[in-house]
Amino acid sequence: MQDMIVRDLFRNVPTETLTDVRVQGWVRTSRESKAFAFIELNDGSFFQNLQIVVEESAVNNYADIMKRVTVGASIECVGSIVPTPEMKQPFEMKATAVTVLGDSPVDYPLQKKRHSVEFLRTIQHLRPRTNLFSATFRVRSVAAYAVHEFFQNRGFVY
């Protein structure tokens, strides 16, 4: 089994199907019908989410699992990464197994809508899961690395 990170998938977009792939992260959104469901998964490594297609016929205990797959839940998915050049996203995962690693409370505060910075100040532990703070932390990381590298290359000690 091959563990994949969302960032690596988007940076090296697969041109052919990758089988037996495992991804882990938290649910950003989920849409469910009787026969299949769409889950958007984010592992914090990249700005975009990985779309996972879960078909009822391919996953054991589909109904029980999908009841627990709510926004903020931590999940692990095993399946195949399939290129979808004609769709909005360049690829998607066809899941053969979904495991809920951590349930999300019913009153989980982050939803798909945009939240104000004032509201996000009240939930400091969840701020890195928002697009605003995720992007800010990435820029800060790159800037700090560049400053440290600049001084290290010139013989300075931190």
C-alpha atoms as one frame of an Amber mdcrd trajectory, in Angstrom:
protein
   0.000   0.000   0.000   1.264   3.451  -0.920   0.691   6.361   1.493   0.117
   9.608  -0.406   0.019  13.250   0.605  -2.437  15.582  -1.134   0.356  18.045
  -1.985   2.352  15.354  -3.805  -0.681  14.325  -5.840  -1.381  17.873  -7.025
   2.272  18.661  -7.743   2.753  15.451  -9.758  -0.678  14.975 -11.312  -1.056
  11.281 -12.156  -1.631  10.533 -15.839  -2.597   6.920 -15.196  -4.500   5.128
 -12.464  -2.640   4.562  -9.189  -3.963   1.563  -7.287  -3.779   0.662  -3.615
  -3.297   4.226  -2.339  -4.007   5.404   1.200  -4.721   9.021   2.203  -5.583
  10.478   5.576  -6.976  13.833   6.586 -10.099  15.620   7.683 -13.373  16.110
   5.844 -13.938  19.590   4.426 -17.300  18.741   2.827 -19.371  15.678   2.014
 -22.369  15.146  -0.239 -24.260  11.884  -0.128 -26.886  10.121  -2.204 -28.201
   6.567  -1.967 -25.637   4.950  -4.259 -22.542   7.115  -3.809 -20.998  10.022
  -1.918 -18.439  12.731  -2.596 -15.985  13.651   0.142 -13.495  16.496  -0.028
 -10.474  15.582   2.072  -7.656  17.879   3.185  -4.542  16.785   5.036  -3.121
  20.272   5.600  -0.323  19.862   3.063  -1.964  21.712   0.162  -4.534  24.421
  -0.480  -6.763  22.245  -2.692  -8.804  19.309  -1.447  -8.786  15.757  -2.767
 -12.167  14.602  -4.028 -13.036  11.079  -2.960 -15.868   9.144  -4.573 -17.369
   6.484  -2.324 -19.715   4.046  -4.036 -22.112   2.027  -1.935 -21.236  -1.170
  -3.783 -17.481  -0.723  -3.215 -17.427  -0.017   0.532 -18.562  -2.278   3.382
 -21.041  -0.703   5.831 -21.584   2.292   3.534 -24.573   3.694   5.436 -22.932
   3.395   8.860 -19.681   4.975   7.688 -21.328   7.858   5.859 -23.353   8.741
   8.977 -20.025   9.377  10.745 -18.330  11.206   7.849 -19.222  14.779   8.742
 -17.372  18.068   8.338 -14.285  17.983  10.562 -14.155  14.209  10.965 -10.755
  12.582  10.562 -10.770   9.757   8.008  -8.517   7.304   6.206  -9.369   6.230
   2.661  -7.921   3.414   0.599  -8.547   3.135  -3.113  -7.361   4.186  -6.551
  -6.381   7.601  -7.856  -8.074   7.997 -11.254  -7.262  10.809 -13.728 -10.329
  12.855 -14.729  -9.105  15.366 -17.333 -12.638  16.175 -18.523 -13.774  17.202
 -15.034 -13.143  20.267 -12.877 -10.468  18.454 -10.870  -7.541  16.689 -12.606
  -8.055  13.430 -10.652 -10.143  11.849  -7.929  -9.947   8.904  -5.601 -12.302
   5.950  -5.984 -12.479   4.585  -2.457 -12.635   0.889  -1.651 -12.399   1.424
   2.112 -13.183   4.362   4.381 -12.275   4.376   8.063 -13.349   7.106  10.465
 -10.362   7.799  12.710 -11.984  10.576  14.716 -15.582  11.713  14.862 -16.552
  15.355  14.618 -18.954  16.849  17.135 -22.384  17.937  15.980 -21.554  21.546
  16.844 -18.236  21.599  14.905 -17.760  25.337  14.247 -16.081  25.320  10.805
 -18.391  24.896   7.854 -18.054  25.455   4.118 -19.071  29.119   4.415 -16.635
  31.990   4.971 -15.932  32.877   8.613 -14.913  36.263   9.979 -11.491  36.735
  11.542 -13.226  37.754  14.776 -15.025  34.405  14.891 -11.802  32.515  14.116
 -10.136  34.193  17.111 -12.522  32.274  19.345 -11.412  28.886  17.946  -7.613
  29.193  17.838  -7.030  25.444  17.707  -8.989  25.136  14.418  -7.631  28.191
  12.588  -5.003  26.234  10.576  -7.878  24.306   8.965  -9.239  27.460   7.310
  -8.095  28.682   3.905  -7.089  32.118   5.237  -4.784  30.887   7.964  -3.494
  27.946   5.926  -2.318  30.324   3.198  -0.902  32.777   5.753   1.077  30.062
   7.534   2.482  28.793   4.210   3.704  32.273   3.246   5.188  32.765   6.711
   6.985  29.409   6.484   8.531  30.218   3.087   9.581  33.701   4.236  11.166
  32.408   7.454  13.013  29.705   5.520  14.369  32.284   3.032  15.592  34.579
   5.819  17.281  31.713   7.679  18.855  30.375   4.491  20.152  33.858   3.562
  21.942  34.310   6.884  23.154  30.688   7.126  24.775  30.956   3.672  26.651
  34.056   4.854  28.066  32.408   7.983  25.699  33.829  10.593  24.563  31.690
  13.515  20.955  31.658  14.628
